[in-house]
Amino acid sequence: MSITVSIVYAILALQQAFSSEYVVQDDARQHVFWMMRYVDPNLFPNNLIADYFQSVAPVGYSSLYKTFAFFGISPLFLNKLLPSILGLLTTIYCFGFSLQIIPLPFTAFLSTLIFNQNIWMKDDLSSGTARAFTYLFLLAFLYYLSRKSLFPCLVAIVLLGIFYPQYVFICVGILIVRLWDWRDGRLRFSGQNNYLFSVVGIVVAFLVMLPYALKSPEFGPVITVAQAKQLPEFWWGGRTVFFRENLVDYFIGGRSGIFAPYAFSPVTLIAAFFLPLMRLFPAKFPLLQKIQSEIIILIQLLIVSVGMFVLAHLFLFKFYLPSRYTDHSFRVILAISAAIVFSAIIEAILSSFNTGGNSYFHPHLRKFFSSFLISFIAIGLLFYYPVFVKNFPKTAYQEGSVPALYEFFQKQPKDILIASIAREADNLPAFSQRSILVGREYAVPYHFGYYSQFRQRVIDLIQAQYSENILDVTTFIQKYGVDYWLLESEAFIPEYIQNNLFLKQYYKSNLNQDILVKITKDIFDRLQQKNLPALSQTIPNCTVAKVQNFTVLDAKCILNTVNN
């Protein structure tokens, strides 16, 4: 039944993935598009964006895609298949780990059911990116740890290290915490067996993380807190919202908060919070007596995850985002705990029906009620809950709406460079396999060596596109070697600045000292005054393609116009 649930949800996701020719997962536009280099090394030459995302890709993750590309399987195609495979394997380990905590198959089924609903309500798994592997390897680590199987446990640590290195810190933390336990009102050494297990695990974790520590960041350094606070991108409305004025919002939700988006979806996860309370009434919930001592692993996971969350805040951005250390962990803890709560409640209700001293119900009637209740709850959770969730499963697949535009660029040389601030430019690397100068999807500001270059490109592009001097346009084209310029039909009206997803983060920002904020607001004022940008005057003569509301300009034509 658990495997069936996983397969059903996977089929729903695959239907979205293959609904049309031009479909790509949102995060795959960043983390997978560059892997088309494995298929054709001539793609994305001297491309800042592709080089950056290739440099930050964990070695195991990139090697997996490279291996399949060697056998002729496109990375973008593989990206659509991986979530289903990962979901199935994750389900198996979730079931196994649940049985280690409470040896009841029905409870393990509920754990996998709730967990599957949860991970398909967020696009971590469906992304097929490095973080999609976290659930599988984390649950594998917890499962083998609960069984005290050293070698498989070490393998899980290594796999986490080469696919999603941040969670190796969680493994190390758990191994350290397990060196002690609470006995006779005191914290005591847990024993030699745990000591050997933990030491070996920590050594392996150290070795797998050592290459990351010794590697010189190609696009370093990591952005500082002071630098981030000066950028509109990190504030409300920005590309990567992090800082909040309200401290409660800051520490509770979003990238900075302890609870990631959809942490309590489905709402059945909230039942997990009743488990500590129910354990105070063992007579009313006798099923809880079947809980094994390995439930301590969930408590250890909780402690370490919260500890890493605090540490990530203390050394902000050095350990990437604080929410990443609680996001995946809390999903595991809540799903298994909620399943135990539901099982205990069901068992308590069934006991009231099946108690011999209860003269109100005939034995056959009691059996009927018992079967009906279990079926109702199981079917309700399995089928009906997702019906009430909009767009379940939430895969964040992006469907291209202008195939003719993608096909136009596909026919151009592989080394072309396209300049645009249109949102559709984000799709061109995946759908056309052609380079873009900038794109909002790729404006990831955590490594200043990359983002300082990227941001300068944005500044130069916006200034050139809206300059009233054609020489500014030609200078920009020559500086970056631009071949085509993609414009939207409304690009030169004031409302475009307010509505363009890329620009409005600057236009609406209160950080008026930021150069992009100044430039964007100045452009809006000039457009309101009906000042005509020089680029708009080249449209009649230099348009080489017009698709829907998009116009493609030939950069060489613009240069020739000025030279002539």
C-alpha positions as CSV (number, residue, x, y, z in Angstrom):
1,M,0.0,0.0,0.0
2,S,2.8,2.4,0.8
3,I,4.5,1.7,-2.5
4,T,1.2,2.1,-4.3
5,V,0.7,5.6,-2.8
6,S,4.2,6.6,-4.0
7,I,3.5,5.3,-7.5
8,V,0.1,7.1,-7.7
9,Y,1.6,10.4,-6.7
10,A,4.6,9.8,-9.1
11,I,2.2,9.2,-12.0
12,L,0.4,12.5,-11.2
13,A,3.7,14.3,-11.3
14,L,4.8,12.6,-14.5
15,Q,1.6,13.7,-16.2
16,Q,2.6,17.3,-15.5
17,A,6.2,16.7,-16.5
18,F,5.3,15.3,-19.9
19,S,2.2,17.4,-20.6
20,S,3.8,19.2,-23.5
21,E,7.1,19.4,-25.4
22,Y,8.3,22.5,-23.5
23,V,8.1,21.7,-19.8
24,V,10.9,22.2,-17.3
25,Q,11.0,22.1,-13.5
26,D,11.5,25.6,-11.9
27,D,14.8,24.9,-10.1
28,A,16.0,22.6,-13.0
29,R,16.2,25.8,-15.0
30,Q,19.1,26.7,-12.7
31,H,20.7,23.5,-11.7
32,V,20.2,21.2,-14.7
33,F,20.3,23.3,-17.9
34,W,24.1,23.6,-17.8
35,M,24.3,19.8,-17.8
36,M,23.4,19.8,-21.5
37,R,27.1,20.4,-21.9
38,Y,27.4,16.7,-21.1
39,V,25.4,16.1,-24.3
40,D,27.1,18.8,-26.4
41,P,30.3,20.4,-25.0
42,N,29.9,23.3,-27.4
43,L,26.8,24.6,-25.6
44,F,27.1,27.6,-23.3
45,P,30.7,28.6,-24.1
46,N,32.2,31.1,-21.7
47,N,28.9,31.4,-19.9
48,L,29.1,33.0,-16.5
49,I,25.7,31.6,-15.4
50,A,26.4,28.0,-16.6
51,D,29.9,28.1,-15.1
52,Y,28.6,29.2,-11.7
53,F,25.9,26.6,-11.3
54,Q,28.3,23.9,-12.5
55,S,30.8,25.0,-9.9
56,V,28.4,24.7,-7.0
57,A,26.9,21.4,-8.0
58,P,27.8,18.6,-5.6
59,V,30.0,16.0,-7.3
60,G,27.7,13.0,-6.8
61,Y,24.7,14.9,-8.2
62,S,26.6,16.1,-11.3
63,S,28.3,12.8,-11.8
64,L,24.9,11.0,-11.8
65,Y,23.6,13.2,-14.6
66,K,26.9,12.9,-16.5
67,T,26.8,9.1,-16.4
68,F,23.3,9.0,-17.8
69,A,24.2,11.6,-20.4
70,F,27.1,9.3,-21.5
71,F,24.4,6.6,-22.3
72,G,22.4,9.1,-24.3
73,I,19.8,10.1,-21.7
74,S,19.3,13.9,-21.8
75,P,19.7,15.6,-18.3
76,L,16.4,17.5,-18.8
77,F,14.7,14.2,-19.5
78,L,16.3,12.4,-16.6
79,N,15.3,15.3,-14.4
80,K,11.7,14.5,-15.0
81,L,12.1,10.8,-14.1
82,L,14.3,11.0,-11.0
83,P,11.6,12.3,-8.6
84,S,9.4,9.2,-9.1
85,I,12.4,6.9,-8.5
86,L,13.5,8.9,-5.5
87,G,10.0,9.0,-4.1
88,L,9.7,5.2,-4.3
89,L,13.0,4.5,-2.6
90,T,12.3,7.2,0.0
91,T,9.0,5.5,0.8
92,I,10.7,2.2,1.4
93,Y,13.2,3.7,3.9
94,C,10.4,5.7,5.6
95,F,8.4,2.5,6.1
96,G,11.5,0.6,7.4
97,F,12.5,3.4,9.8
98,S,8.9,3.7,11.1
99,L,8.9,0.0,11.9
100,Q,12.1,0.5,13.9
101,I,10.3,3.0,16.1
102,I,7.0,1.2,16.4
103,P,6.7,-2.3,14.9
104,L,3.2,-1.9,13.4
105,P,2.8,-2.1,9.6
106,F,-0.4,0.0,9.7
107,T,1.5,2.8,11.5
108,A,4.4,2.6,9.1
109,F,1.9,2.8,6.2
110,L,0.4,6.0,7.7
111,S,3.9,7.4,8.1
112,T,4.7,6.9,4.4
113,L,1.2,8.1,3.4
114,I,1.5,11.4,5.3
115,F,5.1,11.8,4.4
116,N,4.4,11.3,0.7
117,Q,1.6,13.8,0.8
118,N,4.0,16.3,2.5
119,I,6.9,16.0,0.1
120,W,4.6,16.2,-2.9
121,M,3.1,19.4,-1.6
122,K,6.5,21.1,-2.0
123,D,8.8,21.0,-5.0
124,D,12.0,19.7,-3.3
125,L,11.5,16.1,-4.6
126,S,10.0,17.1,-7.9
127,S,13.0,19.4,-8.6
128,G,15.3,16.4,-9.3
129,T,18.1,18.7,-8.1
130,A,20.6,17.9,-5.3
131,R,18.2,18.6,-2.5
132,A,15.7,16.1,-3.9
133,F,18.1,13.3,-2.7
134,T,18.1,14.5,0.9
135,Y,15.0,12.7,2.0
136,L,16.3,9.3,0.7
137,F,19.8,9.5,2.1
138,L,18.6,11.0,5.4
139,L,16.0,8.3,6.0
140,A,18.6,5.6,4.9
141,F,21.0,7.0,7.5
142,L,18.3,7.0,10.2
143,Y,17.1,3.5,9.3
144,Y,20.6,2.0,9.4
145,L,21.4,3.9,12.5
146,S,18.4,2.5,14.3
147,R,19.5,-1.0,13.3
148,K,23.1,-0.2,14.3
149,S,24.3,-1.3,10.9
150,L,27.6,0.5,10.6
151,F,28.7,0.0,7.0
152,P,25.3,1.0,5.4
153,C,25.2,3.9,7.7
154,L,28.6,5.1,6.5
155,V,27.5,4.7,2.9
156,A,24.5,6.9,3.6
157,I,26.8,9.6,5.1
158,V,29.0,9.5,2.1
159,L,26.1,9.8,-0.3
160,L,24.7,12.7,1.6
161,G,28.2,14.3,1.4
162,I,28.4,14.0,-2.4
163,F,24.7,14.9,-3.0
164,Y,23.7,17.4,-0.3
165,P,26.7,18.2,1.9
166,Q,24.8,20.4,4.4
167,Y,23.0,17.4,5.9
168,V,26.3,15.7,6.8
169,F,26.4,18.2,9.7
170,I,23.0,16.7,10.9
171,C,24.5,13.2,10.7
172,V,27.6,14.2,12.7
173,G,25.5,16.0,15.2
174,I,23.3,13.0,15.8
175,L,26.4,10.8,16.2
176,I,27.9,13.2,18.7
177,V,24.6,13.4,20.7
178,R,24.4,9.6,20.8
179,L,27.7,9.5,22.8
180,W,25.6,10.5,25.9
181,D,22.3,9.5,27.3
182,W,20.2,10.5,30.3
183,R,20.3,8.0,33.2
184,D,19.4,8.3,36.8
185,G,18.9,12.0,36.5
186,R,22.4,12.6,35.0
187,L,24.0,12.9,31.6
188,R,26.2,9.8,31.2
189,F,28.5,8.2,28.7
190,S,26.4,5.9,26.6
191,G,28.9,3.0,26.2
192,Q,31.7,1.7,24.1
193,N,29.5,0.4,21.3
194,N,28.0,3.8,20.6
195,Y,31.4,5.3,21.0
196,L,33.0,3.2,18.2
197,F,30.0,3.6,16.0
198,S,30.0,7.4,16.4
199,V,33.7,7.9,16.1
200,V,33.9,5.9,12.8
201,G,30.9,7.8,11.5
202,I,32.4,11.2,12.4
203,V,35.7,10.3,10.7
204,V,34.0,9.3,7.5
205,A,31.9,12.5,7.6
206,F,35.1,14.5,8.1
207,L,36.8,12.8,5.1
208,V,33.8,13.3,2.8
209,M,33.6,17.0,3.7
210,L,37.3,17.6,3.5
211,P,37.4,18.3,-0.2
212,Y,34.7,21.0,0.2
213,A,36.8,22.6,2.9
214,L,40.0,22.5,0.9
215,K,38.4,23.6,-2.4
216,S,38.9,27.3,-3.3
217,P,35.6,28.7,-4.2
218,E,35.6,29.6,-7.9
219,F,33.1,32.3,-7.4
220,G,33.7,33.2,-3.7
221,P,33.6,34.6,-1.2
222,V,30.3,33.9,0.4
223,I,28.3,37.1,0.7
224,T,28.4,38.8,4.2
225,V,25.4,39.9,6.2
226,A,26.4,43.5,5.8
227,Q,26.5,43.2,2.0
228,A,23.2,41.3,1.9
229,K,21.4,43.9,4.0
230,Q,22.4,46.5,1.3
231,L,20.7,44.6,-1.5
232,P,17.0,44.8,-2.3
233,E,17.2,41.2,-3.4
234,F,17.2,40.1,0.2
235,W,14.3,42.2,1.4
236,W,10.5,41.8,0.9
237,G,9.7,41.6,-2.8
238,G,13.2,40.7,-3.7
239,R,14.5,37.6,-5.6
240,T,15.7,35.9,-2.5
241,V,13.7,37.3,0.4
242,F,15.5,36.7,3.6
243,F,15.4,39.6,6.0
244,R,12.1,40.7,7.6
245,E,11.2,43.7,9.7
246,N,9.1,41.5,11.9
247,L,11.3,39.3,14.1
248,V,8.5,36.7,14.5
249,D,8.3,36.3,10.7
250,Y,12.0,36.3,10.4
251,F,12.6,33.4,12.8
252,I,9.4,31.4,12.0
253,G,9.0,31.2,8.2
254,G,10.8,31.7,4.9
255,R,14.4,31.1,4.2
256,S,15.4,32.5,7.6
257,G,12.7,30.7,9.6
258,I,12.6,27.5,11.5
259,F,9.5,26.3,9.6
260,A,9.9,26.1,5.8
261,P,6.9,26.7,3.5
262,Y,4.4,23.8,3.6
263,A,5.9,22.4,6.7
264,F,2.4,21.6,8.0
265,S,0.9,20.4,4.7
266,P,-1.0,18.2,5.0
267,V,-2.6,19.6,8.1
268,T,-2.7,16.1,9.5
269,L,1.0,16.7,10.4
270,I,-0.2,18.9,13.3
271,A,-1.3,15.7,15.1
272,A,2.4,15.1,15.8
273,F,2.3,17.8,18.5
274,F,-0.1,15.7,20.6
275,L,2.3,12.7,20.9
276,P,4.1,14.0,24.1
277,L,0.7,14.8,25.7
278,M,-0.8,11.4,24.8
279,R,2.2,9.6,26.4
280,L,1.1,11.0,29.7
281,F,-2.0,8.8,29.5
282,P,-0.7,5.3,28.8
283,A,-3.9,3.7,30.0
284,K,-6.0,5.5,27.4
285,F,-3.6,4.9,24.6
286,P,-2.1,1.5,25.2
287,L,-0.6,1.3,21.7
288,L,2.0,3.8,22.7
289,Q,3.5,1.2,24.9
290,K,4.7,-0.5,21.7
291,I,7.0,2.4,20.9
292,Q,10.6,1.2,20.9
293,S,13.6,2.9,22.4
294,E,14.8,4.0,19.0
295,I,12.3,6.8,19.1
296,I,15.2,8.6,20.8
297,I,16.6,9.1,17.3
298,L,13.7,11.4,16.4
299,I,14.5,13.5,19.5
300,Q,18.1,13.6,18.6
301,L,17.3,14.6,15.1
302,L,15.1,17.4,16.4
303,I,17.8,18.7,18.8
304,V,20.6,18.6,16.2
305,S,18.4,20.2,13.5
306,V,17.5,23.1,15.8
307,G,21.1,23.4,16.9
308,M,22.3,23.7,13.3
309,F,19.5,26.2,12.6
310,V,20.9,28.4,15.4
311,L,24.5,27.9,14.3
312,A,23.6,28.9,10.7
313,H,22.1,32.1,12.0
314,L,25.1,32.8,14.1
315,F,27.4,32.4,11.1
316,L,24.9,33.6,8.6
317,F,25.4,32.4,5.0
318,K,28.6,30.5,5.9
319,F,26.4,27.4,6.4
320,Y,24.0,28.6,3.6
321,L,20.3,29.1,4.7
322,P,19.2,28.3,8.3
323,S,15.9,26.8,7.2
324,R,17.6,24.1,5.2
325,Y,18.7,22.4,8.5
326,T,15.2,22.0,9.8
327,D,13.1,21.7,6.6
328,H,13.8,18.1,5.8
329,S,14.3,16.9,9.3
330,F,11.0,18.3,10.6
331,R,9.1,16.6,7.8
332,V,10.4,13.2,8.9
333,I,9.8,13.9,12.6
334,L,6.3,15.2,12.0
335,A,5.1,12.5,9.6
336,I,6.2,9.6,11.8
337,S,4.9,11.2,15.0
338,A,1.6,12.0,13.4
339,A,1.2,8.5,12.2
340,I,1.8,7.2,15.7
341,V,-0.8,9.6,17.1
342,F,-3.5,8.5,14.5
343,S,-2.7,4.8,15.2
344,A,-3.1,5.3,18.9
345,I,-6.4,7.1,18.5
346,I,-7.7,4.4,16.1
347,E,-6.6,1.6,18.4
348,A,-8.3,3.3,21.3
349,I,-11.6,3.7,19.4
350,L,-11.5,0.2,18.1
351,S,-10.9,-1.1,21.7
352,S,-14.0,0.6,22.8
353,F,-15.9,-1.3,20.1
354,N,-14.2,-4.6,20.7
355,T,-14.2,-4.7,24.5
356,G,-16.1,-7.8,25.6
357,G,-17.8,-5.9,28.4
358,N,-19.5,-3.5,26.0
359,S,-23.0,-4.9,25.7
360,Y,-24.3,-2.2,23.4
361,F,-22.7,-3.8,20.3
362,H,-23.1,-7.3,18.9
363,P,-19.7,-8.8,18.1
364,H,-20.4,-8.8,14.4
365,L,-21.5,-5.2,14.5
366,R,-18.3,-4.3,16.4
367,K,-16.2,-6.0,13.7
368,F,-18.1,-4.1,11.1
369,F,-17.5,-0.7,12.8
370,S,-13.9,-1.6,13.3
371,S,-13.4,-2.4,9.6
372,F,-15.4,0.6,8.5
373,L,-13.5,3.0,10.7
374,I,-10.1,1.8,9.5
375,S,-11.2,1.9,5.8
376,F,-12.7,5.3,6.2
377,I,-9.6,6.9,7.7
378,A,-7.2,5.1,5.3
379,I,-9.2,6.0,2.2
380,G,-9.8,9.5,3.4
381,L,-6.2,10.2,4.0
382,L,-5.1,8.4,0.8
383,F,-7.6,9.8,-1.7
384,Y,-9.7,12.7,-0.4
385,Y,-7.2,14.9,1.3
386,P,-5.1,15.8,-1.8
387,V,-8.4,16.5,-3.6
388,F,-8.8,19.6,-1.5
389,V,-5.2,20.8,-2.2
390,K,-4.9,23.0,-5.3
391,N,-2.6,21.7,-8.0
392,F,-1.6,18.5,-6.1
393,P,1.1,17.4,-6.5
394,K,2.9,20.7,-6.4
395,T,5.8,20.1,-8.8
396,A,6.5,23.7,-9.9
397,Y,6.9,22.6,-13.6
398,Q,7.1,25.6,-15.9
399,E,5.4,25.2,-19.3
400,G,6.8,27.2,-22.2
401,S,4.2,29.4,-23.9
402,V,6.1,30.6,-26.9
403,P,7.5,27.5,-28.8
404,A,8.1,29.5,-31.9
405,L,10.5,31.7,-30.0
406,Y,12.5,28.7,-28.6
407,E,12.6,27.2,-32.0
408,F,13.9,30.4,-33.5
409,F,16.9,30.5,-31.1
410,Q,17.5,26.8,-31.5
411,K,18.3,27.4,-35.2
412,Q,20.9,30.1,-34.4
413,P,24.6,29.2,-33.7
414,K,25.4,27.6,-30.4
415,D,27.6,30.4,-29.2
416,I,25.1,33.3,-29.4
417,L,24.3,35.5,-26.4
418,I,20.8,36.9,-25.8
419,A,20.2,40.0,-23.8
420,S,16.8,40.5,-22.1
421,I,15.0,41.4,-18.9
422,A,11.9,39.6,-20.0
423,R,10.7,36.8,-17.8
424,E,10.6,34.5,-20.8
425,A,14.4,34.7,-21.0
426,D,14.6,32.4,-17.9
427,N,13.3,29.6,-20.1
428,L,15.7,30.0,-23.1
429,P,18.7,28.1,-21.6
430,A,16.5,25.0,-21.0
431,F,14.3,25.2,-24.0
432,S,16.7,26.6,-26.6
433,Q,20.0,25.6,-25.1
434,R,21.3,29.1,-25.8
435,S,23.1,31.5,-23.5
436,I,21.5,34.6,-21.9
437,L,23.3,37.5,-20.4
438,V,21.1,37.7,-17.3
439,G,17.8,36.3,-16.0
440,R,15.9,36.6,-12.8
441,E,15.9,32.9,-12.2
442,Y,19.7,32.9,-12.2
443,A,20.1,35.9,-9.9
444,V,21.3,33.9,-6.9
445,P,23.3,36.3,-4.7
446,Y,25.0,34.0,-2.1
447,H,28.5,34.0,-3.7
448,F,29.6,37.6,-4.2
449,G,32.2,36.6,-6.8
450,Y,29.4,35.5,-9.0
451,Y,26.8,38.0,-8.1
452,S,28.9,41.1,-8.4
453,Q,29.5,40.2,-12.0
454,F,25.9,39.2,-12.6
455,R,24.6,42.4,-11.0
456,Q,26.9,44.6,-13.1
457,R,25.5,42.9,-16.2
458,V,22.0,43.8,-15.0
459,I,23.0,47.4,-14.4
460,D,24.6,47.7,-17.8
461,L,21.6,46.0,-19.6
462,I,18.9,48.2,-18.0
463,Q,20.9,51.4,-18.6
464,A,21.5,50.4,-22.3
465,Q,17.9,49.3,-22.9
466,Y,16.5,52.6,-21.6
467,S,19.2,55.0,-22.7
468,E,18.3,57.8,-25.0
469,N,21.7,57.7,-26.6
470,I,22.3,55.0,-29.2
471,L,26.0,54.9,-28.4
472,D,25.2,53.5,-25.0
473,V,23.4,50.7,-26.7
474,T,26.3,49.9,-29.1
475,T,28.9,50.1,-26.3
476,F,26.9,47.6,-24.3
477,I,26.6,45.2,-27.3
478,Q,30.3,45.4,-27.9
479,K,31.3,45.0,-24.3
480,Y,29.4,41.7,-23.8
481,G,29.3,40.4,-27.3
482,V,25.5,40.4,-27.5
483,D,24.0,38.8,-30.6
484,Y,20.2,39.2,-30.0
485,W,18.1,41.4,-27.9
486,L,14.7,40.1,-26.7
487,L,12.0,42.7,-26.0
488,E,8.4,42.6,-24.9
489,S,6.0,44.8,-26.7
490,E,5.2,46.8,-23.6
491,A,8.9,47.2,-22.6
492,F,8.9,51.0,-23.1
493,I,5.9,52.0,-21.1
494,P,6.1,53.1,-17.4
495,E,3.8,50.2,-16.2
496,Y,6.4,47.7,-17.5
497,I,8.8,48.9,-14.8
498,Q,6.2,48.3,-12.1
499,N,5.1,44.9,-13.4
500,N,8.3,43.3,-14.7
501,L,9.2,40.7,-12.1
502,F,12.9,41.5,-12.5
503,L,12.6,45.2,-12.2
504,K,9.9,45.8,-9.7
505,Q,12.0,44.4,-6.8
506,Y,14.2,47.5,-7.4
507,Y,11.4,49.9,-8.2
508,K,9.4,49.1,-5.0
509,S,12.5,48.9,-2.7
510,N,13.1,51.5,0.0
511,L,16.8,51.0,-0.2
512,N,17.2,54.2,-2.2
513,Q,21.0,54.2,-2.0
514,D,21.2,51.1,-4.1
515,I,22.3,51.8,-7.6
516,L,19.8,49.5,-9.2
517,V,17.0,51.1,-7.2
518,K,18.1,54.6,-8.4
519,I,18.4,53.5,-12.0
520,T,15.0,51.8,-12.1
521,K,13.2,54.7,-10.5
522,D,14.9,57.1,-12.8
523,I,13.9,55.1,-15.9
524,F,10.3,55.0,-14.7
525,D,10.3,58.8,-14.4
526,R,11.8,59.3,-17.8
527,L,9.3,56.9,-19.4
528,Q,6.5,58.9,-17.7
529,Q,7.8,62.0,-19.4
530,K,7.5,60.2,-22.7
531,N,11.3,60.2,-23.3
532,L,11.9,57.6,-26.0
533,P,14.8,55.1,-25.5
534,A,17.1,54.8,-28.4
535,L,16.7,51.0,-28.6
536,S,13.1,51.4,-29.5
537,Q,14.0,53.3,-32.7
538,T,15.9,50.3,-34.0
539,I,12.9,48.0,-33.9
540,P,11.5,48.7,-37.4
541,N,14.8,47.9,-39.2
542,C,16.5,45.3,-36.9
543,T,13.6,43.0,-36.0
544,V,14.5,39.4,-37.1
545,A,11.6,37.6,-35.4
546,K,8.3,38.6,-33.8
547,V,6.4,36.0,-31.8
548,Q,3.3,36.9,-29.9
549,N,4.3,39.9,-27.8
550,F,8.0,39.3,-28.2
551,T,10.4,41.0,-30.6
552,V,13.9,39.8,-31.3
553,L,16.4,42.4,-32.5
554,D,19.7,41.6,-34.3
555,A,22.5,43.2,-32.5
556,K,24.7,43.4,-35.6
557,C,22.0,45.3,-37.3
558,I,22.0,47.8,-34.5
559,L,25.7,48.3,-34.8
560,N,25.5,48.6,-38.5
561,T,22.8,51.2,-38.2
562,V,25.0,53.4,-36.1
563,N,28.1,52.8,-38.2
564,N,26.2,53.8,-41.4
